Amino acid sequence: MYDDLFQEGLIVYAEMLEELATDKARTEIDKLSFKKVLWQPLNRLKREQRVCERNTDMNEAYDLGEEADWNNLVVLKQEVNKLSKMEQVIFYDHLFLTRRSQN
């Protein structure tokens, strides 16, 4: 990891030397380069952290959705068991007809 950051820093410094060679004094270029070498990997790490957090939130939300679906099915099963046999037949007929029309 350190070697990668070191190489990236060298590349950034070389780019800054090329970019600012005619406009600024060497000490000014060095100061600006130092800031860019420091902040560029930090910004990348922050970006990666946000992406990871966003993905984690999405995965957790997906898992919660599955859990909520199972909880709803358990509650629905309990409620259907309270219905009379005729009401259960009507309910299931309606449920299956509705699902067929959606497909």
N, C-alpha and C positions, 0 to 999 in steps of 0.2 A: 504494500500500500504506500509506504513512504517513497519507494523508488518511483512509483507511478506519479505521485504528487510532485516529486522533484522534477521529473521529466516534463510534466505539464507546466510547471513553473518556468523551466528553461525555455520552453516553446513560447509561453506568454511574454517572457522578457525579450526574446528575440523579435517577436512580432511588434512589441512596443518600440524597440530600438529602430526597427525598419519604418514603422508608422510615424514616429515623432522625430526622427533624426535631423531633419532640416528645420523643424519649427522651434524646438526647445533645447535648452542647455542639457548636458549630460546628467547633472545632478537633479534637475527637474524630471527628466525621463526616469531616472532611478527611483525617485520618490513615487511617481505615478505607477511605475511598474510594480513596485513593492506592494502598493495598495491593490492593484489588480491581481497579482499573484496570490495575495492573501484572501481577497474576497471572492474570487472566481470559484474555488473549490467549496467554500462555505455556502455560497448561493446554490451550487449544484447539490450539496448535501441537504440543504433545506428543501429544495424542490423534490428530491427523492423521498424525503421524509413525508412531505405533504401527499405525494402519490401513494406511499405505503399506508398512510393513515386513511386516505380516501378509500383505498382498496379494502382495508380492514373494516371500515365502516360499512361498505357495501356487502362484504361477506357476512358480517354480523347481522345486518338488516335482512339478508336472505335467510339466514338461519332462524331469525326471529319469525319471519313470515311462515316458514315451514312449521315451527312450533305452534304458532297461532292457528294454522290450518288444522293440525292434529287436535288441538284443544277444541276448535269449533266442531270437528267431526265427533268427538267424544260427547260434547254437549248435545249435538243434534241426535246422536244415537239414543241418549238418555231421554230426550224429549219424544222421539218417535215411539219409544217403548211405552210411553204413557198413553198413546193413542189407542183407540179400539182397532180391532183387526180390519174393519172396513175402512176406517180412516187411514190406516197404514197402507192399504192397497191403493187408495186414491192418491195418497202422498207419493208413493213410489211410481205410480203411473204418470203422474204429473211431472215428477223429477226426470224420469227417463224420456218422456216426450219432449220436455224442454231441452234436454241434452242432445237428443237426436236432431232437433230443429236447428241448434247452434252449429252442429258439425255439418 
